[in-house]
Amino acid sequence: MSLKCYALSKKSYNWISKILTDFHQFTDGVIDKTGLIEYAQYLFKKYPSYSTRHKHFVFVRNFIKNLAQVRDEYQISSFLVYFEMPKVRRETKLLTSRIITQEDVKNALSTIEQSSLPELTKQNYRYAILFLAYSGQRVIIACRITVEQFQEALNQTPPVLVVHADQDKIKLAHHVPLHPELIPSLTKVLEGKASSQCLFSYESLKQWFSRHPINLTHTKGNLQLKDLRKFFEQKSDELGFNDANKNFIMSHGVSSINWQSYKQFLPENVYARYMTWWKDVTLI
């Protein structure tokens, strides 16, 4: 399995390892009709999430196919007919049910400021939230950006961060303009940090959000870190910033042939378009 998973992310590798361990423990290493039917029923009882069940079916089916090839015993793959994901009619959603506004972001910042957290922790949490809200980056990507990358961005005119392809979820190297409101915060939090160190760590902040829920103002539910990316998207729509530059900054909706064959952006142009719409947005 290690060779097959060599180029996968750690998260994907962990998913596959967990699923195959679960499968082996349940079936005791025996693949037959009864065992596969019972394992499918077990998955539906244990995992209410469609996504989680789907991952189990996909990875286990691929494992059985690979096992048949490696052992040159293709009769093994005949058992796959007893382990297929049932077709279900999924609810159609045209739009997300979550609306994230400036008020929600400001509430989060205010709640942290009024908490009993140490001052340094408050500062780091607030700056991490501001970066996500002003940039629209995925949380997992923001965790990978180093101090050196931020320093290089701040030393340029205009200040534009470069996210490398190996840091991005879809392997797209892209530019991220740094909003003027962010500059003082970033300058302060960069002090005394090693250049190879990742600037933000969001795991403890995610845990803090779960222990201190912040109600959304316009929809049911509590604010989550991943909602800050939704905020950037929805605020951009509200402002009228809905062109290719916005998609490039977010590394989102860029998979078409048109993008792969024709699109490319200069950092100064991306920054200019961003500031045309976002320059008056104040979250602090």
N, C-alpha and C positions, 0 to 999 in steps of 0.2 A: 504493500500500500504506500510505503514511503516514497518509492520511485514514481508511482502514478500521481502522487500529490506534491511532487517536488516544487512545481512552479505556482502552487496555490497560496493564497494568503493564509495567515495563521488562523483566522476565524473560520475559513472554509475547511481547513485541515481538521480543526477541532470538531466541527460539525460532523464530518465524515467519520472521524475516529469514534465519536460518541455514538453515532447511529449504528455503526458496524459492531461495536462492543455490545450495545443493547440487543442487536439482532442475534449475535452469537450466544449471549447469555440466555435469551428466551428460547432459542431453538436447540441449545446445547450442541451446536455445530452440525445438526442434521437438517438437510434440506429435503422436504417432502411435501406432498399435497396438504396433509393435515396441519403440519407445522406452519406453513405459509398462510393458510386460511386463519388459523388461530392468532398468528402474529398480526395480520391485518385487522382483526377484530380488537386485539389488544391496543393497537395504535389509535383506533377510533375512540376507545374508552379513555385512554390516558391523555391524549392530546386534542383539546377542543379546537386548536388553531388549524385552519386549513393549510397555511403555509408550512407549519411544522410537519404535519402529516405528509404533505406533498414531498418535502425533503426526504423523509424516510423512504417513501415509495421509490423515488428516483434513485437514491444512492444504493438501496438494497438491490433493486433490479439491475443496476449497472454492475454491482458486485457479482451477482449471479451470472450475468453474461460474461464477465471477465473470467470468472472461475471456470466456466465451460470451455472457454478458449484456451486458457493456460493448461488445463488438464486434458484437453482434447477429448472431452466427454460432452458432446453437444446435447445428449439426452437431458443433462442438467437444466438447460435452458427451457425445456418443455414444461417445467414447473412454473414458469413465469405467467402462464395463463391463469394460475390461481392467486396471483399477487399483482393485481392491477388496481390503480387508483379509480374508485367509482366516479363516474361523471356526475357532477352536481350542478344545479342551477345556482350560480352565484349572484348575489345582489348587485344590481347595476348602480354604479355611482358615477354621476356626471361631474361632481365637484367635491372637494374635501369638505367635511362637516366642520372643520376647525378654522376659525377666523382669529388671526393673531394681529393685534394692533400695537401702536406705539405705547398706548396705555398699559398693555400687558408687560411689555419690556421694561417700562419705567417702574411698574409695580415690583418686578423681580429685583431690579437694582435697589429700590427703596427698602424692600424687605431684607435684603442682604445687609444694607447699610445700618438698619435698625436692629440687626441680630446681635447676639453675644459672641460672635466669632472674633478671633484675634484680628487686629487691624490688617496685618499682612495678608491673611486669608481673605478678608473682605475685599481688599484691593485686587487680589488675583482673580477672585470670582467675578467681580464687576468688569474687569478688563476682558476676561474671557467671554463674557456675555456680549459685551459691546463689539468685540471683534466678529463674533458669529452674526450678530444682528446687522452690522454695517457691511458685511462681506458676503453673506449668504452661503458660506462654505459648509460642507458636511462636517459633523462633529468629529468623525473618525479621521478626516483629512486635516482638520485644524490641529489635532493631536500630533501630527507628524511634521509640522513645520518647525524648523529650527530657529534658534536665536540668530544665527548667521544670515538666514534668509530675510528676517525682519530687519536686521542691521543694514543689509545691502539695499533693501527697499527704501529705508529712511534716508540713506545717503544719496538717493537718486532724485532727480527732478523731472517729472512729478514722481511722488512716492508710489511705486507699484510693486507689489509682492509677486514673485514668480513661484508658482506651485509646480514642482517637477512631475513628470509623467509617472514615475515609480511611486509617488506619494498619493496619486489620485485614484479614486475608485474605478474610473473607466479608462485610466491610463492616458489622460489628456493633460499635457502641460498647458497651463493657462495663467493669465495675469489677473491679479486681484488689487484694484485700487485701494489705497488706505485713506479713509475719510479724514479730513482735517481734525475732527473731534477725537479721533483715535490717536493722533500723533503724540500729544503729551502723555497719555496713558501708556503707550507702548515704550516711549523713551524712558519712562520711570520704571516699568517692570523689567526692562532689558538690563538694567544696571546690575553688575556683579555676576551675570550668568555666563557660563561657558558657551562658546560659539556653536559647538556641536549639540548642545542640549536642546530639547524640544521646549518651546516657550510655554505652552499651555498643556495642562493635564486636566482632562474633564471628568475623570472617573469619580473623584471625591465630590465634584460639583453635582454630578448626576445623583449621587447618593443623598446629598443635601436637599436637592429638589424633591426627592421621594419622601424624605422625612419632614419637609416643610412645604406642603403643597400650596401653590399659588393659583387661585381660581382665575380662569379666563373671564374676561368682561362681557364677551358677546356670545359665547357658546359654552356648553357644558364641558366639564373636565378641568384638569390642571395643566399649567404650563410645563412643557418638557423642553429639554435642550434642543432636540431636533426641530421643535416648533420655530426656532429662530431662523432657520432656513426658509420655512414657510412665510415668516414675517417679511423677509427680504423679497421674496417672490411677490407676495400680495401687496406690499408697499410699493414695489416697482410698478406693478400694474396700476395702482392708484395714481402714481405720479406720471405715468405714461412712458416709463422706461421699459419697453417690451420688445426691443430689437435684438439682433444677434449678439451685440456686445454683452447684454445682460446674461444670455445663455452661456456665453463664453466664460464670463466671470464665475458663474455657478457650476460650470462643467455639467450642463444639463440640456437635454434635447439637442444633442450635437452628433447624432449617429447616422445621419443621412449621407448619401453619396455627395450631395451638394457641399456638405461640411468637409468631408474627407478629401474632396478633389479641388475645392475652390477657396474655402475660407482660410483667412489668416489675419492677425490683428497686430498693430503696433501698440506698445504699452501706452504711449502718450495719447493715442486716439481713444483707447479704452477708458483711460482716466478722464479725458475731456467729456466723453459721452456720459460717463457715470456722474460726474460733477454737475453736468447740465441739469440732471434730475434730482440728485441726492444732496446737493450742496446745502440746502436749507433744512434738512432733516436733523433734528436735535433730540438725542436720547438722554443726554446727561443733565 
